[in-house]
Amino acid sequence: MQVAVWHNLPSGGGKRALYDHVRGLAARGHRIEAWCPSSADTGFLPLAEFVPEHVVPFTWAGSRPNNALTRLVSDYRDMDGRIRAMDEVCRACAEQINAGGFDVLFANACQFFRVTPIARYVRIPKLLYLQEPYRWLYEAMPQLPWAALPPPAGRRASASYWKRVARDLVRVQALRVQVREELANAKAFDTILVNSLFSRESVLRAYGLDAKVCYLGVDTDHFVSRAQPREEFLVGVGAFVPEKNIPFVIEAVARVPEPRPLLVWVGNVGSAPYVEELRQLASSLGVTFEPRVRIDDTELLDLLNRARIMVYAPRLEPFGYAPLEASACELPVVGVAEGGLRETVIDGVNGLLVEHTPEALAQAIVRLRSDENYARRLGNNGRQLAVERWRLDGAIDRLEARLLAAVDDHPDPTAGRRPETYAAGDRLERRPAHAAAT
């Protein structure tokens, strides 16, 4: 196949998934070229290691209010400006893709909108791998963005209160525009692929669209057990952002009897003020907290092989690579039973799943610290599970099958091709899907 890839991803799990997908497809002989706006993180796990990557300038300047009216409508103007700027980028990318003789578009998410209009402008079969909808629009984080402002304190609303109401109405209208555009963009794709059954349900709740599960995989040749002695520290992985629920984990560790284990937290991004807040919280609770920002895979692999337990408690995480990487390194996982984690961690097999309370998480940590044989058995099971069910080759099989099906189902699979570039043998034969294909 000849595959055009599009993304606007930051560093993190979504970019790792795309990197593994592109690397796997390229290794099987598919011709691949990638496009992204300049806002994408091309330095973290760069696709350019394997395929040509075209970076299209993305320029957007926020509004600069200079009077009461422009301040009032600034949220709406900012949203409109960013949507227009992304539309221009997608049109430019689509023009090049349409001229490139590709069989299929394999689009990935956008850090600003999750789903962009790229599918509206390409003329070939188009698939979207969507890790999750734009969660802040559809979930309470910590409250729904549509909730009205609190009522005025007195019996009569002041002028300042009605100004806040007017500003909030404009803000909500801007979000409604984003929802409208995101939904229209999602409908333009022939197929939406997601990483878990939980994510499939999230897409259905948010967009009213059916998606197909195409499970990810972990590189079990890279993430391996070195049979090293386990040390007395816990490791957590996730960006230093509120939805990763790091304060909750710190509170749970504070309930572990002394001597408490060190908590090492690895994150790809995070603001210095927020990291400092976490440090202060840990210090106030008597927890030794060690943040590691944007470390490389060598250091991550070392931590996964030395830690005693992985702690994992993000709110409604759609999938989560970290527990699978831990399992591949024979590291047992203690996590909260919600989101996609329920599909990768099996309670009592490769980890422990608990209720979302600091006490429950602390009890699970204590249990594994006090029973090394049980913890070792969970770790061994985790490695076996990763190899049997979550190998990267299986993930590439699943994706390849979806891409081939999209090409075969399209009414005119050669619509985007230049006749002179099409030759017999362009498209590889179908490969049998692995046992866990969905």
C-alpha positions as CSV (number, residue, x, y, z in Angstrom):
1,M,0.0,0.0,0.0
2,Q,0.9,3.6,-0.4
3,V,-0.1,5.3,2.8
4,A,-0.4,9.1,3.6
5,V,-0.1,9.8,7.3
6,W,-1.3,13.0,9.0
7,H,-1.0,14.1,12.6
8,N,-0.7,17.0,14.9
9,L,0.5,15.2,18.0
10,P,2.6,16.3,21.0
11,S,5.0,14.0,22.8
12,G,3.3,11.2,24.7
13,G,1.4,7.9,24.2
14,G,-0.4,9.0,21.0
15,K,2.9,9.8,19.3
16,R,4.4,6.6,20.5
17,A,1.5,4.7,19.0
18,L,1.9,6.5,15.6
19,Y,5.7,5.9,15.7
20,D,5.2,2.2,16.2
21,H,2.5,2.0,13.6
22,V,4.6,3.8,10.9
23,R,7.8,1.9,11.8
24,G,5.9,-1.4,11.6
25,L,4.2,-0.6,8.3
26,A,7.4,0.7,6.7
27,A,9.2,-2.5,7.7
28,R,6.6,-4.5,5.8
29,G,7.4,-2.6,2.6
30,H,4.5,-0.1,2.4
31,R,5.4,3.3,1.0
32,I,4.6,5.9,3.5
33,E,4.9,9.7,3.7
34,A,3.8,11.8,6.6
35,W,2.4,15.3,6.9
36,C,2.0,17.5,10.0
37,P,1.7,21.1,11.0
38,S,4.7,22.8,12.6
39,S,2.9,22.7,16.0
40,A,3.4,18.9,16.1
41,D,6.3,17.5,18.1
42,T,8.6,16.1,15.5
43,G,11.5,15.6,17.8
44,F,9.9,13.0,20.1
45,L,10.1,9.6,18.4
46,P,10.5,11.2,15.0
47,L,8.8,9.6,12.0
48,A,11.5,11.0,9.8
49,E,13.7,8.1,11.0
50,F,11.7,5.8,8.7
51,V,9.7,7.9,6.2
52,P,9.6,11.4,4.6
53,E,7.8,13.8,6.8
54,H,6.5,17.1,5.5
55,V,6.1,19.9,8.0
56,V,3.6,22.6,7.0
57,P,3.7,26.0,8.7
58,F,1.0,26.6,11.2
59,T,0.6,30.2,12.2
60,W,-2.1,31.4,14.5
61,A,-2.0,34.5,16.7
62,G,-4.5,35.0,19.5
63,S,-6.7,38.1,19.5
64,R,-5.5,41.2,21.3
65,P,-8.5,42.8,22.9
66,N,-8.2,46.6,23.1
67,N,-11.7,47.6,24.2
68,A,-14.7,46.2,26.1
69,L,-16.3,44.6,23.0
70,T,-13.2,42.8,21.8
71,R,-12.5,41.5,25.3
72,L,-16.1,40.2,25.4
73,V,-15.8,38.2,22.1
74,S,-12.1,37.3,22.4
75,D,-12.8,33.6,23.2
76,Y,-15.0,33.3,20.1
77,R,-12.5,35.2,17.9
78,D,-9.6,33.0,19.1
79,M,-11.5,29.8,18.4
80,D,-12.6,31.0,14.9
81,G,-9.0,32.0,14.1
82,R,-7.5,28.7,15.2
83,I,-10.1,26.7,13.2
84,R,-9.4,28.8,10.1
85,A,-5.6,28.4,10.5
86,M,-5.9,24.6,10.9
87,D,-8.3,24.4,7.9
88,E,-5.6,26.2,5.8
89,V,-3.0,23.7,6.9
90,C,-5.3,20.7,6.1
91,R,-6.1,22.1,2.7
92,A,-2.4,22.5,1.9
93,C,-1.6,18.9,3.1
94,A,-4.6,17.5,1.2
95,E,-3.4,19.1,-2.0
96,Q,-0.1,17.4,-1.8
97,I,-1.6,14.1,-0.7
98,N,-4.1,14.1,-3.6
99,A,-1.3,14.6,-6.0
100,G,0.9,11.9,-4.5
101,G,-0.8,8.7,-5.7
102,F,-1.7,7.3,-2.3
103,D,-4.1,4.4,-1.6
104,V,-5.3,5.6,1.8
105,L,-5.1,8.4,4.3
106,F,-4.1,7.3,7.9
107,A,-4.9,10.3,10.0
108,N,-4.1,10.7,13.7
109,A,-5.3,13.1,16.3
110,C,-4.7,16.9,16.7
111,Q,-3.6,18.3,20.0
112,F,-5.9,21.3,19.6
113,F,-9.1,19.8,18.1
114,R,-8.6,16.0,18.2
115,V,-10.2,15.8,14.8
116,T,-9.3,18.2,12.0
117,P,-10.8,18.7,8.5
118,I,-8.1,16.8,6.6
119,A,-10.7,14.1,5.6
120,R,-12.9,16.7,4.0
121,Y,-10.3,17.5,1.4
122,V,-8.6,14.2,0.4
123,R,-10.1,12.1,-2.3
124,I,-8.9,8.6,-1.2
125,P,-10.1,6.3,1.5
126,K,-9.5,7.8,4.9
127,L,-9.1,6.3,8.4
128,L,-8.7,8.1,11.6
129,Y,-6.9,6.6,14.6
130,L,-8.5,8.6,17.5
131,Q,-7.0,8.0,21.0
132,E,-9.9,9.9,22.6
133,P,-12.4,12.6,21.8
134,Y,-11.7,16.1,23.1
135,R,-12.3,15.1,26.7
136,W,-12.7,18.6,28.2
137,L,-15.8,19.2,26.2
138,Y,-17.6,16.0,27.2
139,E,-16.3,15.1,30.7
140,A,-16.4,16.9,34.0
141,M,-12.7,18.0,34.5
142,P,-13.5,19.0,37.2
143,Q,-16.9,20.2,35.9
144,L,-18.6,20.3,32.5
145,P,-17.8,23.5,30.5
146,W,-21.5,24.0,29.8
147,A,-22.5,24.4,33.4
148,A,-23.9,27.9,34.2
149,L,-22.1,30.3,36.4
150,P,-23.1,30.3,40.1
151,P,-26.1,32.5,40.8
152,P,-25.4,36.0,42.2
153,A,-24.8,36.1,45.9
154,G,-27.6,38.6,46.6
155,R,-31.2,38.9,45.5
156,R,-30.2,41.2,42.7
157,A,-27.4,40.6,40.2
158,S,-24.8,43.3,39.9
159,A,-23.6,44.8,36.6
160,S,-20.3,42.9,37.0
161,Y,-22.2,39.6,37.4
162,W,-24.0,40.2,34.1
163,K,-20.7,41.0,32.4
164,R,-19.4,37.6,33.6
165,V,-22.5,36.0,32.3
166,A,-22.1,37.6,28.9
167,R,-18.5,36.6,28.7
168,D,-19.4,33.1,29.7
169,L,-22.1,32.9,27.0
170,V,-19.5,33.9,24.4
171,R,-17.1,31.3,25.7
172,V,-19.7,28.5,25.6
173,Q,-20.6,29.5,22.0
174,A,-17.0,29.2,21.0
175,L,-16.9,25.7,22.5
176,R,-20.1,24.9,20.6
177,V,-18.4,25.9,17.4
178,Q,-15.5,23.6,18.2
179,V,-17.9,20.7,18.8
180,R,-19.7,21.4,15.6
181,E,-16.5,21.4,13.5
182,E,-15.0,18.4,15.3
183,L,-18.2,16.4,14.7
184,A,-18.3,17.3,11.0
185,N,-14.7,16.5,10.7
186,A,-15.2,13.1,12.3
187,K,-18.1,12.3,10.0
188,A,-15.9,12.9,7.0
189,F,-13.8,9.8,7.7
190,D,-14.7,6.4,6.3
191,T,-13.6,4.6,9.5
192,I,-12.7,5.7,13.0
193,L,-10.3,3.4,14.8
194,V,-9.9,3.5,18.6
195,N,-7.6,1.9,21.2
196,S,-10.1,0.2,23.5
197,L,-13.7,-0.8,24.0
198,F,-13.9,2.1,26.5
199,S,-12.7,4.5,23.9
200,R,-15.3,3.2,21.4
201,E,-18.0,4.0,24.0
202,S,-16.4,7.5,24.5
203,V,-16.6,8.2,20.8
204,L,-20.2,7.1,20.7
205,R,-21.1,9.3,23.7
206,A,-19.3,12.3,22.3
207,Y,-20.0,12.1,18.6
208,G,-22.8,9.6,18.2
209,L,-20.6,7.7,15.8
210,D,-19.5,4.0,15.8
211,A,-15.8,3.3,15.9
212,K,-13.9,0.1,15.5
213,V,-11.4,-1.2,18.1
214,C,-7.9,-1.7,16.8
215,Y,-5.8,-2.5,19.9
216,L,-2.3,-1.1,20.2
217,G,0.7,-3.1,21.1
218,V,4.0,-2.9,23.0
219,D,7.5,-3.6,21.7
220,T,8.3,-6.7,23.8
221,D,11.7,-6.9,22.2
222,H,12.6,-3.4,23.7
223,F,10.6,-3.5,26.9
224,V,12.1,-6.6,28.5
225,S,12.9,-7.9,32.0
226,R,16.6,-7.8,33.0
227,A,16.0,-10.0,36.0
228,Q,17.4,-7.3,38.3
229,P,16.7,-7.1,42.0
230,R,13.7,-4.9,42.7
231,E,14.3,-1.8,44.8
232,E,12.1,-0.1,47.3
233,F,10.5,2.5,45.1
234,L,7.3,3.0,43.1
235,V,7.1,4.3,39.6
236,G,4.3,6.2,37.9
237,V,4.2,7.3,34.3
238,G,2.1,10.1,32.8
239,A,2.3,13.8,31.9
240,F,2.4,16.3,34.8
241,V,-1.2,17.4,34.2
242,P,-4.3,17.2,36.5
243,E,-6.1,14.3,34.6
244,K,-3.2,12.0,35.4
245,N,-4.3,12.2,39.0
246,I,-0.8,12.4,40.5
247,P,-2.0,14.1,43.8
248,F,-4.3,11.1,44.4
249,V,-1.3,8.7,44.1
250,I,0.8,10.9,46.5
251,E,-2.1,10.8,49.0
252,A,-2.3,7.0,48.6
253,V,1.5,6.6,49.2
254,A,1.1,8.8,52.3
255,R,-1.2,6.1,53.7
256,V,1.5,3.4,53.3
257,P,3.1,2.7,56.7
258,E,6.6,3.9,57.2
259,P,9.2,3.3,55.9
260,R,7.3,4.5,52.8
261,P,8.7,3.8,49.4
262,L,10.1,6.6,47.2
263,L,7.7,7.6,44.4
264,V,9.4,8.3,41.1
265,W,7.1,9.9,38.5
266,V,8.0,10.1,34.8
267,G,6.2,12.6,32.6
268,N,6.8,13.8,29.0
269,V,5.4,17.3,29.7
270,G,4.5,19.5,32.7
271,S,4.6,23.1,33.8
272,A,7.2,24.0,36.5
273,P,4.6,25.5,38.8
274,Y,2.5,22.3,38.7
275,V,5.5,20.1,39.4
276,E,6.4,22.3,42.3
277,E,2.8,22.0,43.7
278,L,3.2,18.2,43.6
279,R,6.5,18.5,45.4
280,Q,5.0,20.6,48.1
281,L,2.0,18.3,48.5
282,A,4.3,15.3,48.8
283,S,6.5,17.0,51.3
284,S,3.5,18.0,53.5
285,L,2.3,14.4,53.5
286,G,5.7,12.8,54.2
287,V,6.2,11.3,50.8
288,T,9.5,11.4,49.0
289,F,8.6,12.4,45.5
290,E,11.0,12.5,42.6
291,P,9.7,13.9,39.2
292,R,11.5,13.0,36.0
293,V,10.6,15.1,33.0
294,R,11.0,13.8,29.5
295,I,13.5,11.1,30.0
296,D,14.6,8.8,27.2
297,D,13.5,5.2,26.8
298,T,16.8,3.9,28.1
299,E,16.2,5.5,31.5
300,L,12.5,4.5,31.5
301,L,13.5,0.9,30.8
302,D,15.9,1.0,33.7
303,L,13.3,2.4,36.1
304,L,10.7,-0.3,35.0
305,N,13.3,-3.0,35.7
306,R,14.3,-1.7,39.2
307,A,11.0,-0.5,40.6
308,R,8.9,-2.7,42.9
309,I,5.5,-1.6,41.7
310,M,3.9,0.6,39.0
311,V,1.1,2.9,40.3
312,Y,-1.4,4.0,37.7
313,A,-4.5,6.0,38.5
314,P,-5.4,8.5,35.7
315,R,-9.0,9.5,35.4
316,L,-10.9,7.7,32.6
317,E,-7.6,7.0,30.7
318,P,-8.6,5.7,27.3
319,F,-5.9,3.0,27.1
320,G,-2.5,3.8,28.6
321,Y,0.8,2.4,27.3
322,A,2.6,2.5,30.7
323,P,0.9,-0.6,32.2
324,L,1.7,-2.7,29.2
325,E,5.3,-1.5,29.2
326,A,5.5,-2.4,32.9
327,S,4.0,-5.8,32.3
328,A,6.5,-6.5,29.5
329,C,9.3,-5.7,32.1
330,E,7.7,-8.1,34.7
331,L,6.6,-5.2,36.8
332,P,3.3,-5.6,38.6
333,V,0.8,-2.8,38.2
334,V,-1.5,-1.4,40.9
335,G,-4.2,0.8,39.4
336,V,-7.8,2.1,39.6
337,A,-10.4,0.1,37.9
338,E,-11.7,2.6,35.4
339,G,-11.3,3.5,31.7
340,G,-9.2,1.4,29.3
341,L,-7.0,0.1,32.1
342,R,-9.6,-2.6,32.7
343,E,-8.7,-4.0,29.3
344,T,-4.9,-4.2,29.8
345,V,-4.6,-5.0,33.5
346,I,-6.4,-8.2,34.7
347,D,-7.0,-8.1,38.4
348,G,-5.0,-10.9,40.1
349,V,-3.2,-11.8,36.9
350,N,-0.8,-9.0,36.0
351,G,-1.7,-6.5,38.7
352,L,-4.3,-5.3,41.1
353,L,-7.3,-3.1,40.3
354,V,-8.9,-1.2,43.1
355,E,-11.6,1.4,43.9
356,H,-10.7,5.1,43.5
357,T,-9.8,5.8,47.1
358,P,-6.4,6.5,48.5
359,E,-6.9,3.8,51.1
360,A,-7.6,1.1,48.6
361,L,-4.6,2.0,46.5
362,A,-2.4,2.1,49.6
363,Q,-3.7,-1.4,50.7
364,A,-2.8,-2.8,47.3
365,I,0.7,-1.3,47.5
366,V,1.2,-2.8,51.0
367,R,0.0,-6.2,49.9
368,L,2.5,-6.4,47.1
369,R,5.4,-5.0,49.2
370,S,4.7,-7.6,51.9
371,D,4.3,-10.6,49.6
372,E,7.3,-10.6,47.2
373,N,6.4,-14.0,45.8
374,Y,2.9,-12.9,44.8
375,A,4.3,-9.7,43.3
376,R,6.8,-11.7,41.3
377,R,4.1,-14.0,40.1
378,L,2.0,-11.1,38.9
379,G,5.1,-9.7,37.1
380,N,5.8,-13.0,35.4
381,N,2.2,-13.3,34.3
382,G,2.4,-9.7,33.0
383,R,5.3,-10.6,30.7
384,Q,3.6,-13.6,29.4
385,L,0.4,-11.7,28.8
386,A,2.3,-8.9,26.9
387,V,4.0,-11.4,24.7
388,E,0.9,-13.5,24.0
389,R,-1.7,-10.7,23.6
390,W,-0.1,-7.3,23.2
391,R,2.9,-7.8,20.9
392,L,3.6,-5.0,18.5
393,D,3.5,-7.3,15.5
394,G,-0.1,-8.1,16.3
395,A,-1.0,-4.4,16.5
396,I,0.5,-3.9,13.0
397,D,-1.5,-6.9,11.7
398,R,-4.7,-5.3,13.0
399,L,-3.9,-1.9,11.6
400,E,-2.8,-3.3,8.2
401,A,-6.0,-5.3,7.9
402,R,-8.1,-2.2,8.6
403,L,-6.2,-0.1,6.0
404,L,-6.5,-2.9,3.4
405,A,-10.2,-3.2,4.1
406,A,-10.7,0.6,3.7
407,V,-9.0,0.5,0.3
408,D,-11.0,-2.6,-0.8
409,D,-14.3,-1.1,0.3
410,H,-13.8,2.3,-1.3
411,P,-15.8,2.7,-4.5
412,D,-12.7,3.9,-6.5
413,P,-9.5,2.8,-4.7
414,T,-7.3,4.5,-7.4
415,A,-9.0,7.9,-7.2
416,G,-6.0,9.5,-5.6
417,R,-3.4,7.8,-7.7
418,R,-1.4,9.2,-10.6
419,P,-1.7,6.4,-13.3
420,E,2.0,6.3,-13.9
421,T,2.7,5.5,-10.3
422,Y,0.4,2.5,-10.0
423,A,2.0,-0.8,-10.6
424,A,1.1,-4.4,-9.9
425,G,2.5,-5.5,-6.5
426,D,2.2,-2.1,-4.9
427,R,-0.1,-3.5,-2.3
428,L,1.2,-6.2,-0.1
429,E,-0.8,-9.4,0.5
430,R,-3.0,-9.6,3.5
431,R,-1.4,-11.0,6.6
432,P,-3.2,-13.2,9.0
433,A,-4.3,-11.3,12.1
434,H,-3.0,-12.2,15.5
435,A,-5.2,-13.9,18.0
436,A,-6.2,-10.7,19.8
437,A,-7.3,-8.8,16.7
438,T,-10.6,-6.9,17.1
